[in-house]
Amino acid sequence: MNPKKEKTTVLFVNKNAQAIKPIQVSSKLILNWKKYFAAVLLVFAGLIAAIVFLTSNNIEQHQLQEALAKKIQTIHITYAQVDTNAVRQKFTTIDKELQTINDYLKARGIKYALKGPEGGEAGDNDLISTDEITNFYEGYLKKIIYNISYTPLGFPYPGAITSTFGHRENPFSGEGIETHKGVDIRAAWGSPVKAMAKGEVEFAGVRGGFGNCIMIKHGNGFETLYGHLSKILVHVGQPVDIGQQIGNVGSTGRSTGPHLHYEVHRNGEKIDPQNFLTLK
């Protein structure tokens, strides 16, 4: 006989010991009731776990929504408290200060117009996004830093000027007029001479009446020349930084005594170095 088709009759008896209608079930079910019962328990446990997980997840989502709502509310409150007129005023003040720096650079031949974040003039009344404002000022300040870094500003040696740019009497004979293409700065023999801007050495050696001489090429078309040196501390092709010592004061070449001859060139033209000694 096929065991799968065997049937077992189950009698249900009430409390009066009276038999109720019998039920026939598969004998396999009776024999393996523990396995089936365990399977039912596993299914039931899985359902309970799923219900608990979904309930917990729903609570977590609700908590996240509440937290996000609070943050949004805080942002709205903070934004409402921002005095936009004060913000405009602060940026207008910054624009004016940057414009002052820009004017100083323009006076030295560096033309770079200050434009607002959207291409308009600085100080526009419309308050634009923080990102646009930040990007504008970052870009503009980088440009100013570049211009200042590669523009020769200040004294290569902090001494008194004994001879200015332009026409002067012949310092050797005192007779006749000659053109002086730089400034002479009084200094003791061996005093340090420093580079006035970032750049690269394009000449280092003896050059005619300049004696021991250094020429540095900077950005924006600028070059500087340092003459009558007693010692040269750099070589051609060497990069130099602002304030780096490049040599020592001397009296080599056509010179009446220890001093530094200093020139500033712009696009090949010799210009008055005194325009670059101070920010005035």
RALIN-V56714 format. One record per pair of residues at least 12 apart in sequence whose C-alpha atoms are under 7 Angstrom apart, sorted by sequence separation. I is the first residue (numbers start at 0). J is the second residue. If there is no record, write none. Layout:
i=[I,I]
j=[J,J]
//
This chain:
i=[9,10,166,167,202,213,233,8,9,165,166,201,212,213,232,8,9,165,200,201,212,231,232,8,98,116,164,165,200,201,211,212,231,7,8,116,164,199,200,210,211,212,230,231,6,7,164,198,199,209,210,211,230,6,7,163,164,198,199,209,210,211,228,229,6,7,116,163,198,228,229,5,6,162,163,197,198,228,229,5,162,196,227,228,229,160,161,227,228,229,160,161,227,228,3,160,161,227,159,160,227,158,159,94,158,94,158,203,91,203,203,227,202,226,227,200,201,225,226,156,200,201,225,226,156,200,225,155,156,199,200,224,225,155,199,200,224,87,155,199,223,224,155,189,198,199,211,223,198,210,222,223,153,197,198,210,222,152,197,209,210,221,222,151,196,197,208,209,221,151,196,207,208,220,221,150,194,195,220,149,194,195,148,149,194,148,149,193,194,193,194,193,194,192,193,191,192,192,191,192,191,192,190,191,189,190,189,188,189,187,188,186,150,149,150,149,188,187,150,186,187,186,185,186,184,185,183,184,183,184,183,182,183,181,182,181,182,181,180,180,181,182,181,164,153,154,152,153,151,152,153,152,107,107,103]
j=[21,22,178,179,214,225,245,21,22,178,179,214,225,226,245,22,23,179,214,215,226,245,246,23,113,131,179,180,215,216,226,227,246,23,24,132,180,215,216,226,227,228,246,247,23,24,181,215,216,226,227,228,247,24,25,181,182,216,217,227,228,229,246,247,25,26,135,182,217,247,248,25,26,182,183,217,218,248,249,26,183,217,248,249,250,182,183,249,250,251,183,184,250,251,27,184,185,251,184,185,252,184,185,121,185,122,186,233,122,234,235,259,235,259,260,234,235,259,260,191,235,236,260,261,192,236,261,192,193,236,237,261,262,193,237,238,262,126,194,238,262,263,195,229,238,239,251,263,239,251,263,264,195,239,240,252,264,195,240,252,253,264,265,195,240,241,252,253,265,196,241,252,253,265,266,196,240,241,266,196,241,242,196,197,242,197,198,242,243,243,244,244,245,244,245,244,245,246,246,247,247,248,247,248,247,248,248,248,249,248,249,248,217,217,218,218,257,257,221,257,258,258,258,259,258,259,258,259,259,260,260,260,261,260,261,261,262,262,262,269,271,272,272,271,275,276,275,276,275,276,277,277,274,275,278]
//
